[in-house]
Amino acid sequence: MQASRSALKKENPLGMDAMSSEEYASQSKLLQEFTNVPSIESAWLFKTNNEDRSTAMFSSSQPDLLANNKRKYILHSHIVTHKTMPLECHWSPFPIEMTGVSVVVPSPSGSKLLVVRNGEKGSRTRLQIVNQSHVEKEIHVDWSIHGPLYTDEWFQGISWNHEETSIAYIAEQPPQPKPAFDDAGYRKEGSSEEDCNSWRGQGDWEEDWGETYSRKGRPSLFVLDIDSGEVRAARGVTKPMSAGQVVWAPPSSSGHRKLLVFVGWLEHNGFQGTARKLGIKYCSNRPCSLYAIHSPFEEEPDADNASVGGSESVSASVATNLTPSISSALFPRFSKDGKLLVFLSSKRAVDSGAHNATDSLHRIDWPSDWKAEQQLSVTDVVPVVMCPQDGCFPGLYCSSMLPDPWLSDHCTMVLTSTWRSTEVILSIDVLSGEVTRISPEDSGYSWSALAINGNNVLSVSSSPIDPPQIRYGRRASTEDHGTRAWVWDEVTSPLTAASNKIKALLSHHKLSILRVPVPNPSDELSDGGRLPFEAIFVSCEDSSQKPTVLILHGGPHSTSVSSYSKSSAFLASLGFNLLIANYRGTLGYGEEALQSLPGKVGSQDVQDCLAALDHVIKEGLVDASKVAVVGISHGGFLTTHLIGQAPERFAVAAARNPVCNLSLMIGTTDIPDWCYAVACGTQARPLASESPSPDHLQIFHQKSPIAHISKVKAPLLMLLGEADLRVPASNGLQYARALRERGGEVKTIMFPEDTHEIDIPRSDFESFLNMGVWFKKYLKQI
């Protein structure tokens, strides 16, 4: 018997009972079904000789749990449109796996492809130029020139010039040389390489941009000349500046020097203007401008510039600030005719201190032969919307922009933006400022544009219970379609094929978007702060008899949109209703509603979440005794607040990298300014400091979940990323230990390599598997 028990422990290292072990096994098998479905990362549309035909190329990814990384694929499709017949799609029979590929970028004509393979730290980066039949050229860039290319959504900028002879991009600047030592001490003129009789010290610490950018070199601008295979660094970019989002300016009318336009972030953005790089991931409130600079290959040789192959370097003029009158300029895009330079601005976030806010769109009329001394005026195209009328455009909320967002008229661009609880596709006439919603309005689906060709838009649509579906949008005559100017054809795609089991499990659920009145609005609130907010409700059959999971987004200035999410769909497939609350402070509802939250966290947002829950209970949609709550980051802040402030309302909870104690976080996070903004309001910016006053520390503690920990009753699952720089794991660990100290039930799982998102494939899988088992265990006991 004793041997049998020992064997059981070996087989069940988690110490589960038999019932939990069975649940763990069955849920892991189900979660694998969701994990296997690929995700579309990006897409491109290419013209053909036939105007009714176009070629689409898709980049997709799929988690590989065994290798603990993501597989990347390329898949092609030929799309044929008919005026009177349904759209036809002809797919390549199999996807091509791009092993070791970091990113691919087609040339403007579609005749060439840049393939980037970033090496490990200290190794060479490989750049391949591929034509339609073979690898035309391969360049190996040594670490002494630059490190890996930036391929994230923020700094990434890979741009082919118009002639397709050069490529500009952003890569890691090589580190400063480390001091060398040997048995005689410091080597003043030591060699660049270590040998068996010497070693290298650490040298001065170089600050990075925080979360997900740890130990990455400064984002810097480089240009590759394809014919020669030579890489040169742009000169004239000042040292305390990081570069990103580079594009080529149109060729000048005189054919003189070639220009690059890029976004520059100055690195002195700490408290009181001190030199510090505050975290930039998810933070659009970092000041930035558009700069113009000449291509390094247009300059005279200079012996000091580094290049691949030992070629001579180049001198350069100083980068010119194109947007000194505005505190933020992002995603520069030139119109196809080269006459307009359009960019997005997060000036409301920069000026207010909120980490995200309502965006605005601006235009510069670009001269055909611009010179550095020539001042350019900035024209407002789409201003910040403060308080939208019911059902009307709520403002721009864009986290990215397509590389080529233009329709064929050269003045209309297409953007994906948040519109309350949905994501929509907008067309914007950048001359008149007219904004039109071109994705359908008659559903709760979310839509996202993938690529544009002429007046055709390739997009994807989905809902929390409907996996992504590719759509092909085209302008239609108003005579044939009434007031609807766009027709969206469904594209049958192997990329978005969910398993039959998943479809069956989700087919019994329904989606609705609920409007929730603001509970007891105060007289001090702005008009926008009084407007109803929303909650996305995914209901099971007989929803009033099923348990409900309240899902809370982070930020707080972000949004849960009505798009497909593997994790949410997995929870729904387990038989849970989902109540996804977009409390005030969420993006997509106008600037006044967003700005109503800073200084009131832990109270206004908590009351909004309870109001959303009360709303579905009052409508008889859910069982009030069977409610779980989960959130990440600020959503975890709300989760731990709710189980402390309303302990009788929640049967069980889970928190992923939650903010539990602002007074602890202020000294450890990469965004200490966030702590001041959410707790003290934007008016506290002048008083913010790396050494908070006792009064501020008291405010931070009072507004933190840990102030209510003595009242917590719900069992809590704590999921933490040990490499998280945004909300360091010490925050969650302190809360879990304090809860256990008071006799509370808490389970903690630490993921050693994960940052804030906990998105390494195995970690993501294990975190949601444990969440499903945890919720089932405690909701079944009721």
C-alpha positions in Angstrom: 0.0 0.0 0.0 2.8 2.4 0.9 4.5 1.7 -2.4 1.3 2.4 -4.3 1.0 5.7 -2.6 4.5 6.6 -3.5 3.8 5.7 -7.1 0.7 7.8 -7.1 2.7 10.8 -5.8 5.2 10.3 -8.6 2.4 10.2 -11.2 0.7 13.2 -9.7 3.4 15.6 -8.7 0.9 18.5 -8.2 -0.6 16.7 -5.2 -4.1 16.8 -6.7 -7.0 14.6 -5.7 -8.3 12.1 -8.2 -11.1 14.4 -9.3 -8.8 17.4 -9.9 -6.4 15.2 -11.8 -9.1 14.0 -14.1 -10.2 17.6 -14.7 -6.6 18.6 -15.4 -6.3 15.8 -18.0 -9.6 16.5 -19.8 -9.1 20.3 -19.8 -5.6 20.1 -21.1 -6.8 18.0 -24.0 -9.5 20.6 -24.8 -7.1 23.5 -24.4 -4.8 21.8 -26.9 -7.6 22.1 -29.5 -7.7 25.8 -29.0 -3.9 26.1 -29.0 -3.5 24.3 -32.3 -5.5 26.9 -34.3 -3.1 29.3 -36.1 -3.3 33.1 -35.7 -2.9 35.5 -38.6 -0.1 37.9 -37.9 -0.1 40.0 -41.1 -1.0 40.0 -44.7 -0.1 41.6 -48.0 -2.1 42.1 -51.3 -0.3 42.3 -54.7 -1.6 43.6 -58.0 -1.8 41.3 -61.0 -2.2 42.0 -64.7 -5.9 41.2 -64.4 -7.8 43.9 -62.3 -10.3 41.2 -61.1 -7.5 39.1 -59.6 -5.1 39.8 -56.8 -2.6 37.7 -54.9 -2.6 37.6 -51.1 0.3 36.5 -48.8 -0.4 35.7 -45.2 2.0 35.3 -42.3 0.6 33.1 -39.5 1.9 31.6 -36.3 1.1 28.6 -34.2 2.3 27.7 -30.7 4.8 24.8 -30.5 4.5 23.6 -27.0 7.2 21.0 -27.4 9.8 23.5 -28.6 8.2 26.3 -26.4 8.2 28.8 -29.2 6.0 29.8 -32.2 6.0 28.2 -35.6 5.8 30.8 -38.4 4.2 30.1 -41.7 3.7 31.7 -45.1 0.6 30.9 -47.2 -0.6 32.3 -50.5 -4.0 32.7 -52.1 -5.3 34.0 -55.5 -8.5 36.0 -55.1 -10.8 36.3 -58.0 -13.8 38.7 -58.0 -16.8 38.6 -60.2 -19.5 41.3 -60.6 -22.3 38.7 -60.6 -20.7 35.6 -59.1 -19.3 34.8 -55.6 -15.7 35.5 -54.9 -13.2 32.7 -55.6 -10.1 31.9 -53.6 -7.4 29.5 -54.7 -5.0 28.6 -51.9 -1.6 27.0 -52.1 -1.9 23.4 -51.0 0.3 23.7 -47.9 1.8 26.5 -45.8 5.6 27.0 -45.8 7.2 27.0 -42.4 9.7 29.8 -42.0 12.1 28.2 -39.5 14.3 30.8 -37.7 12.7 33.7 -39.5 12.0 36.8 -37.4 10.1 38.8 -40.0 9.4 39.1 -43.7 8.7 42.3 -45.7 7.8 42.3 -49.4 9.0 45.1 -51.6 6.4 47.7 -52.9 6.1 45.9 -56.3 5.9 42.5 -54.7 8.7 41.2 -56.8 11.2 40.8 -53.9 11.1 39.7 -50.3 13.3 40.7 -47.4 13.7 37.8 -45.0 15.2 38.7 -41.6 16.8 36.1 -39.3 17.9 37.7 -36.1 20.7 35.8 -34.4 21.3 35.2 -30.7 22.9 37.9 -28.6 26.4 38.6 -30.0 25.9 36.6 -33.2 25.4 37.9 -36.8 22.0 39.0 -38.2 21.2 37.4 -41.6 19.3 39.5 -44.2 18.1 37.7 -47.3 16.8 39.3 -50.5 14.6 36.7 -52.2 13.2 37.1 -55.7 10.4 35.0 -57.3 12.7 32.0 -57.8 15.7 32.1 -55.4 17.7 33.9 -52.8 19.2 36.8 -54.8 21.6 38.0 -52.0 22.4 37.2 -48.4 24.1 39.6 -46.1 25.5 38.7 -42.7 25.7 41.7 -40.4 28.3 41.5 -37.6 27.3 42.4 -34.1 30.0 45.2 -34.2 27.7 46.9 -36.8 24.4 46.3 -35.1 22.5 43.6 -33.2 19.1 42.1 -34.0 16.5 44.1 -35.9 13.5 45.4 -33.9 10.5 43.5 -35.0 8.0 44.5 -32.3 4.9 46.6 -32.9 6.5 49.8 -31.5 10.0 50.4 -32.7 9.9 48.2 -35.8 10.4 50.1 -39.1 11.5 48.2 -42.2 11.1 50.2 -45.3 12.1 49.5 -49.0 12.9 52.6 -51.0 10.9 53.4 -54.2 13.5 52.0 -56.5 13.8 48.8 -54.4 17.6 49.2 -54.1 17.8 50.1 -50.4 16.2 49.1 -47.2 16.0 51.2 -44.1 15.4 49.5 -40.7 15.7 49.8 -36.9 18.2 47.5 -35.1 20.0 47.3 -31.8 23.0 49.6 -31.5 26.1 47.6 -30.5 27.0 48.0 -26.8 29.8 50.2 -25.6 33.1 48.4 -25.2 33.6 46.8 -21.8 36.8 47.5 -19.7 39.5 44.8 -20.1 41.7 43.5 -17.3 44.6 41.1 -17.0 47.0 40.0 -14.3 48.7 43.5 -14.5 45.4 45.3 -14.0 43.4 47.5 -16.3 44.4 47.3 -20.0 44.3 50.8 -21.5 44.8 49.7 -25.0 43.5 46.2 -24.8 42.3 44.2 -27.8 38.6 44.0 -28.5 38.6 40.2 -27.9 39.1 38.4 -24.7 41.9 35.8 -24.4 42.8 33.3 -21.8 44.9 35.8 -19.8 42.3 38.6 -19.7 38.7 39.2 -18.8 36.1 42.0 -19.3 34.3 43.9 -16.7 30.7 45.3 -16.9 31.4 49.0 -17.5 28.6 51.6 -17.1 25.1 50.4 -16.8 23.0 51.2 -19.9 19.3 51.8 -19.3 16.8 50.2 -21.6 13.1 50.9 -22.4 11.8 48.5 -19.7 9.2 45.8 -20.1 10.1 43.4 -23.0 13.1 45.6 -23.9 15.4 44.4 -21.1 19.0 44.1 -22.2 18.2 45.3 -25.7 20.5 47.9 -27.4 19.3 51.4 -28.3 16.9 51.3 -31.3 19.0 52.9 -34.1 18.6 53.6 -37.8 20.5 51.7 -40.5 20.3 51.4 -44.2 21.2 48.5 -46.4 22.4 49.0 -50.0 21.3 45.8 -51.7 23.7 45.9 -54.7 26.8 46.2 -52.6 25.5 44.4 -49.5 26.8 47.3 -47.4 25.1 48.5 -44.2 25.6 52.0 -42.8 24.3 53.6 -39.7 22.4 56.9 -40.1 24.5 59.8 -38.8 23.2 62.9 -37.1 20.8 61.1 -34.7 21.7 62.4 -31.3 22.8 59.9 -28.7 20.0 60.4 -26.2 17.4 59.5 -28.9 15.9 56.2 -29.9 14.7 55.8 -33.5 11.7 53.8 -34.8 9.0 53.4 -37.5 11.2 54.6 -40.3 9.9 55.3 -43.9 11.5 56.6 -47.1 10.3 60.0 -48.2 9.2 60.3 -51.8 12.0 61.0 -54.3 12.5 64.8 -54.7 11.6 66.5 -57.9 15.2 67.5 -58.5 16.4 63.9 -57.9 18.8 65.0 -55.2 19.4 63.4 -51.9 17.2 60.7 -50.6 15.4 61.3 -47.2 14.3 59.1 -44.4 11.5 60.1 -42.0 11.4 58.3 -38.6 10.0 58.7 -35.1 12.5 59.8 -32.4 12.0 59.4 -28.7 14.2 61.5 -26.4 15.4 59.5 -23.5 15.2 62.2 -20.8 11.6 61.6 -19.8 12.0 60.8 -16.1 10.5 62.7 -13.2 11.3 66.5 -13.3 12.9 66.1 -16.7 15.7 63.8 -15.4 17.5 61.3 -17.7 15.6 58.1 -17.5 13.9 55.8 -20.0 10.5 55.1 -18.5 8.9 51.9 -19.8 7.5 52.4 -23.3 5.6 49.1 -23.9 1.8 49.9 -23.8 2.7 53.5 -23.0 1.8 56.0 -25.7 2.5 58.9 -23.4 6.2 59.1 -24.1 7.0 62.3 -26.0 8.2 61.8 -29.6 8.5 63.7 -32.9 9.0 63.0 -36.6 12.5 63.6 -37.8 14.0 63.8 -41.3 17.5 62.8 -42.2 19.5 62.1 -45.4 20.3 58.5 -46.3 23.9 57.7 -45.2 24.6 56.6 -48.8 24.0 60.1 -50.0 26.8 61.6 -48.0 30.5 62.1 -48.5 32.8 59.4 -47.2 34.2 59.9 -43.7 36.6 57.6 -41.9 34.7 57.3 -38.7 31.5 55.6 -39.9 31.2 51.9 -39.5 29.9 49.7 -42.3 29.8 46.0 -43.3 32.9 44.8 -45.2 35.2 47.6 -43.9 34.0 50.2 -46.4 34.4 53.9 -45.6 31.8 55.6 -43.6 29.8 58.7 -44.2 29.2 62.0 -42.6 25.6 63.2 -42.1 23.6 66.2 -41.4 21.7 66.5 -38.1 18.2 65.1 -38.0 15.6 67.8 -38.5 12.5 67.8 -36.2 9.4 68.0 -38.5 6.8 68.3 -35.7 8.2 70.6 -33.0 4.8 72.1 -32.3 3.2 68.8 -31.2 4.2 66.5 -28.3 3.6 63.2 -30.0 3.9 62.0 -33.6 3.7 58.3 -34.6 3.4 56.1 -37.6 4.4 58.4 -40.5 2.8 57.5 -43.8 3.4 59.2 -47.2 0.5 59.2 -49.7 1.1 57.3 -52.9 1.5 60.5 -54.9 4.1 61.8 -52.3 2.2 65.0 -51.6 1.0 64.3 -48.1 2.7 63.1 -44.9 0.1 61.8 -42.4 0.8 60.7 -38.9 -1.0 59.7 -35.7 -0.6 61.6 -32.5 -1.0 60.6 -28.8 -0.6 64.1 -27.6 -3.6 63.7 -25.2 -1.7 60.9 -23.5 1.6 62.9 -23.4 0.0 66.1 -22.2 -2.3 64.5 -19.6 0.0 61.8 -18.3 -2.6 59.0 -18.9 -0.6 56.1 -20.4 -3.1 55.8 -23.3 -5.7 58.2 -24.4 -7.7 59.4 -27.5 -5.6 59.8 -30.6 -5.7 62.5 -33.2 -4.6 62.4 -36.9 -2.6 65.1 -38.6 -1.3 66.1 -42.1 1.8 67.8 -43.5 1.7 69.0 -47.1 5.0 67.6 -48.3 7.0 69.9 -50.7 8.4 68.2 -53.8 11.9 69.4 -53.0 12.0 69.9 -49.2 15.1 71.4 -47.6 16.0 71.1 -43.9 15.7 74.8 -43.3 12.1 74.8 -44.6 9.5 74.9 -41.8 6.4 72.7 -42.3 3.0 73.4 -40.9 0.9 70.6 -39.3 -2.8 70.5 -40.2 -5.3 68.7 -37.9 -7.3 66.0 -39.8 -9.2 64.2 -37.0 -9.2 65.9 -33.6 -9.6 64.3 -30.2 -13.3 63.6 -29.5 -14.1 64.6 -25.9 -17.8 63.5 -25.5 -19.3 61.5 -28.4 -23.0 61.7 -29.1 -24.9 58.4 -28.7 -23.9 56.0 -31.6 -21.5 58.5 -33.2 -17.8 58.3 -33.8 -16.1 58.2 -30.4 -12.6 59.2 -31.6 -9.5 57.5 -32.8 -7.9 54.6 -30.8 -5.2 53.0 -33.0 -2.4 50.8 -31.7 -0.8 50.5 -35.2 -1.2 51.5 -38.9 -0.8 49.5 -42.0 2.4 50.0 -43.9 0.4 51.1 -46.9 -3.0 52.3 -45.7 -4.1 54.2 -48.8 -7.0 53.7 -51.2 -6.4 54.5 -54.9 -7.5 58.2 -54.7 -4.3 59.1 -52.8 -6.2 60.9 -50.1 -8.3 58.3 -48.3 -6.6 56.1 -45.7 -8.0 53.0 -43.9 -7.4 52.5 -40.2 -8.5 50.0 -37.6 -9.8 51.7 -34.4 -11.6 50.8 -31.2 -15.3 51.9 -31.2 -16.7 51.3 -27.7 -16.6 47.5 -27.2 -15.8 46.7 -30.9 -13.0 47.1 -33.3 -14.0 48.7 -36.6 -12.5 49.6 -39.9 -12.6 53.4 -40.8 -11.9 55.3 -44.0 -10.6 58.8 -43.5 -10.4 61.5 -46.1 -7.2 63.3 -45.0 -8.1 66.4 -46.9 -11.6 67.0 -45.6 -11.3 65.1 -42.3 -14.4 63.0 -43.1 -14.5 59.7 -41.1 -16.6 56.8 -42.3 -17.1 53.5 -40.7 -16.8 51.0 -43.6 -17.0 47.7 -41.7 -20.6 46.5 -41.0 -22.5 48.0 -38.1 -25.2 45.4 -37.8 -23.3 42.9 -35.6 -21.2 42.7 -32.4 -18.2 41.4 -34.4 -14.9 43.2 -34.3 -13.1 43.9 -37.6 -9.4 44.6 -38.4 -7.8 45.6 -41.7 -4.9 43.4 -42.9 -3.9 44.8 -46.3 -5.1 47.1 -49.1 -4.9 46.9 -52.9 -6.5 49.7 -54.8 -10.0 50.0 -53.4 -10.0 46.5 -52.0 -9.5 45.8 -48.3 -8.4 42.4 -46.9 -9.6 42.1 -43.3 -10.5 39.7 -40.6 -13.6 39.6 -38.4 -14.4 37.6 -35.3 -16.3 37.6 -32.0 -15.6 35.9 -28.7 -17.5 32.8 -29.8 -16.7 33.0 -33.6 -13.1 32.3 -34.6 -11.5 34.7 -37.1 -12.9 34.8 -40.6 -11.1 36.5 -43.5 -13.2 39.0 -45.5 -12.5 40.8 -48.7 -14.1 44.3 -48.9 -14.7 46.3 -52.0 -16.5 49.4 -52.9 -19.9 48.9 -54.5 -22.2 51.2 -56.3 -24.8 52.9 -54.1 -27.5 52.1 -56.7 -27.0 48.4 -56.2 -26.6 48.4 -52.4 -28.5 51.4 -51.2 -26.6 53.5 -48.7 -24.0 50.7 -48.1 -20.9 51.6 -50.0 -18.9 48.5 -49.1 -19.5 44.8 -49.8 -17.6 42.3 -47.6 -17.2 38.8 -49.2 -16.3 35.8 -47.1 -13.0 34.2 -47.9 -12.9 30.5 -47.2 -9.6 29.9 -45.6 -7.6 27.0 -44.1 -6.0 29.6 -41.8 -9.1 30.2 -39.7 -10.5 26.7 -39.7 -11.3 25.8 -36.0 -11.8 22.2 -35.1 -15.3 20.8 -35.3 -15.1 20.2 -31.5 -14.5 23.9 -30.8 -17.3 25.0 -33.1 -19.7 22.6 -31.5 -18.7 23.8 -28.0 -19.2 27.4 -28.9 -22.3 27.0 -31.0 -24.6 27.1 -28.0 -23.3 30.4 -26.7 -24.7 33.8 -27.6 -23.0 37.2 -27.8 -24.5 40.6 -26.6 -23.1 43.9 -25.8 -24.8 45.5 -22.7 -25.0 49.1 -21.9 -24.5 49.7 -18.2 -25.7 53.0 -16.5 -23.2 54.7 -14.3 -24.0 54.0 -10.7 -24.8 57.1 -8.7 -22.9 59.7 -10.9 -21.5 62.6 -8.9 -22.0 66.2 -9.8 -18.3 66.6 -10.3 -18.3 64.2 -13.3 -17.9 65.5 -16.8 -20.7 64.8 -19.3 -18.6 62.0 -20.9 -18.0 60.5 -17.4 -21.7 60.2 -16.9 -22.3 58.2 -20.1 -23.1 54.5 -19.8 -20.2 52.1 -20.3 -20.5 48.6 -21.7 -19.9 45.0 -21.0 -19.6 42.1 -23.4 -21.8 39.2 -22.3 -21.2 35.7 -23.7 -24.0 33.5 -22.4 -24.5 29.7 -22.3 -27.8 28.0 -22.8 -29.7 28.4 -19.5 -27.2 31.0 -18.5 -29.0 31.8 -15.2 -28.1 28.3 -14.0 -24.5 28.4 -15.1 -21.4 29.9 -13.4 -20.1 33.3 -14.7 -16.6 34.6 -15.0 -16.1 38.3 -14.8 -13.1 39.3 -17.0 -11.3 42.5 -16.5 -8.8 44.1 -18.8 -5.6 45.9 -17.8 -4.4 49.3 -18.5 -6.6 50.8 -17.1 -6.6 52.7 -20.4 -7.1 49.8 -22.8 -10.1 47.8 -24.0 -11.6 44.4 -24.2 -13.1 44.3 -27.7 -15.5 41.8 -29.1 -12.9 39.8 -31.0 -11.9 36.1 -30.7 -9.6 35.2 -27.9 -8.4 31.7 -27.4 -8.3 32.0 -23.6 -11.8 33.5 -23.4 -13.2 30.9 -25.8 -11.6 28.2 -23.8 -13.3 29.4 -20.6 -16.7 29.7 -22.4 -16.3 26.1 -23.7 -16.0 24.9 -20.1 -19.6 26.0 -19.6 -19.0 29.5 -18.1 -20.9 32.6 -19.0 -18.4 35.5 -19.6 -19.0 39.0 -18.5 -16.2 41.2 -19.9 -16.5 44.7 -18.4 -15.3 47.9 -20.1 -15.4 50.1 -17.1 -15.0 53.9 -17.4 -11.4 54.8 -18.2 -11.5 52.3 -21.1 -10.4 53.4 -24.6 -13.1 53.8 -27.2 -15.7 56.0 -25.3 -14.4 59.5 -25.7 -11.7 61.4 -23.8 -13.9 62.7 -21.0 -14.9 59.2 -20.0 -11.3 58.1 -20.1 -10.1 61.0 -18.0 -12.8 60.4 -15.4 -10.7 57.5 -13.9 -7.2 58.9 -13.0 -7.1 59.6 -9.2 -10.1 57.3 -8.6 -8.8 53.8 -9.1 -9.9 51.3 -6.5 -13.2 53.1 -6.2 -14.8 54.2 -9.5 -13.5 51.3 -11.5 -14.4 48.8 -8.8 -18.0 50.3 -8.6 -18.3 50.0 -12.4 -17.4 46.3 -12.3 -19.9 45.7 -9.6 -22.5 47.6 -11.5 -22.0 45.5 -14.6 -22.4 42.4 -12.4 -25.5 43.8 -10.8 -26.9 44.6 -14.2 -26.8 41.0 -15.5 -28.1 39.7 -12.1 -31.0 42.1 -12.2 -31.9 41.0 -15.7 -32.0 37.4 -14.5 -29.1 36.4 -16.8 -26.7 34.9 -14.2 -26.7 33.2 -10.9 -25.3 35.6 -8.3 -23.9 32.8 -6.2 -21.7 31.4 -8.9 -19.3 34.2 -9.9 -15.6 34.0 -10.6 -13.3 37.0 -11.4 -10.1 37.2 -13.3 -7.8 40.0 -14.6 -4.3 40.8 -15.6 -2.2 43.8 -14.5 -4.8 46.5 -13.7 -7.4 43.9 -14.3 -5.6 41.9 -11.5 -5.7 45.1 -9.4 -9.5 45.1 -9.8 -9.7 41.4 -9.2 -7.9 41.6 -5.8 -9.8 44.8 -5.0 -13.2 43.1 -5.7 -12.5 40.0 -3.5 -11.5 42.4 -0.7 -14.2 45.1 -1.1 -17.0 42.7 -2.0 -16.0 39.4 -0.5 -19.5 37.9 -0.5 -19.9 38.4 -4.3 -17.1 36.1 -5.6 -16.7 32.4 -5.1 -13.2 32.2 -6.6 -10.6 34.4 -8.3 -7.5 34.4 -10.5 -5.0 37.2 -11.1 -2.2 37.4 -13.6 0.7 39.7 -12.7 -1.7 41.9 -10.6 -1.0 45.3 -9.1 -1.6 44.6 -5.4 0.4 47.3 -3.6 1.2 50.6 -5.3 3.4 51.7 -2.5 5.7 48.7 -3.2 5.4 49.0 -7.0 6.4 52.6 -7.1 10.1 51.7 -6.4 10.3 48.6 -8.6 8.3 49.2 -11.8 9.6 50.5 -15.1 6.6 53.0 -15.1 6.6 54.8 -11.6 4.7 57.7 -13.3 1.8 55.3 -13.8 1.4 54.9 -10.0 1.1 58.6 -9.6 -1.3 59.1 -12.5 -3.8 56.4 -11.5 -3.7 57.0 -7.7 -3.2 60.8 -7.5 -4.6 62.0 -10.8 -2.9 63.8 -13.6 -2.5 67.0 -11.5 0.1 65.2 -9.4 2.7 65.1 -12.2 4.7 68.1 -10.8 5.0 66.4 -7.5 6.0 62.9 -8.8 9.4 61.7 -7.5 11.6 58.6 -7.4 11.5 59.1 -3.6 7.7 59.4 -2.8 6.7 61.5 0.2 5.1 59.7 3.2 1.7 61.3 2.1 2.0 59.8 -1.3 3.0 56.4 0.0 -0.1 56.5 2.2 -2.3 57.3 -0.8 -0.7 54.5 -2.8 -1.4 52.0 0.1 -5.0 53.2 0.7 -5.9 52.8 -3.0 -4.3 49.3 -3.3 -6.0 45.9 -2.9 -3.7 45.0 0.0 -5.5 47.6 2.1 -8.6 45.2 2.0 -6.8 41.9 2.3 -8.2 41.1 5.8 -11.7 40.7 4.3 -10.8 38.3 1.4 -12.7 35.0 1.4 -12.4 33.7 -2.2 -9.7 31.2 -3.0 -7.1 33.0 -5.2 -4.9 31.6 -8.0 -1.9 33.9 -8.5 0.0 33.6 -11.8 3.3 35.5 -12.0 6.0 36.2 -14.5 9.4 36.3 -12.8 10.9 38.5 -15.6 8.0 41.1 -15.4 9.4 44.6 -15.2 6.0 46.3 -15.4 4.5 44.8 -12.2 7.3 42.9 -10.7 6.5 39.5 -9.1 7.2 40.9 -5.6 3.8 42.6 -5.8 1.9 39.4 -6.3 4.1 37.4 -3.9 3.6 39.9 -1.1 -0.2 39.7 -1.5 -0.2 35.9 -1.7 2.0 35.6 1.4 -0.1 38.1 3.3 -3.3 36.3 2.4 -1.9 32.9 3.4 -0.7 34.5 6.7 -4.4 35.4 7.4 -5.6 31.8 6.7 -6.7 32.5 3.1 -6.5 29.9 0.4 -4.0 30.8 -2.4 -2.1 29.0 -5.0 0.9 30.6 -6.7 2.5 29.6 -10.0 5.7 31.4 -11.0 6.9 31.4 -14.7 10.6 32.1 -14.5 11.2 33.4 -18.1 8.0 35.3 -18.6 7.4 39.0 -18.7 4.2 40.9 -18.0 2.0 39.1 -20.6 2.9 35.5 -19.6 2.9 34.6 -23.3 5.6 32.0 -23.7 3.6 29.1 -25.2 4.0 26.6 -22.4 3.4 29.3 -19.8 0.3 30.6 -21.5 -1.0 27.1 -21.8 -0.3 26.2 -18.2 -1.7 29.4 -16.8 -5.1 29.1 -18.5 -5.3 25.3 -17.8 -4.8 26.0 -14.1 -7.4 28.8 -14.3 -10.0 26.5 -15.8 -9.3 23.7 -13.3 -9.3 26.2 -10.4 -12.6 27.8 -11.4 -14.3 24.4 -12.0 -13.1 23.1 -8.6 -14.6 26.0 -6.5 -17.7 26.7 -8.6 -18.7 23.0 -8.5 -18.7 23.1 -4.7 -21.5 25.7 -4.6 
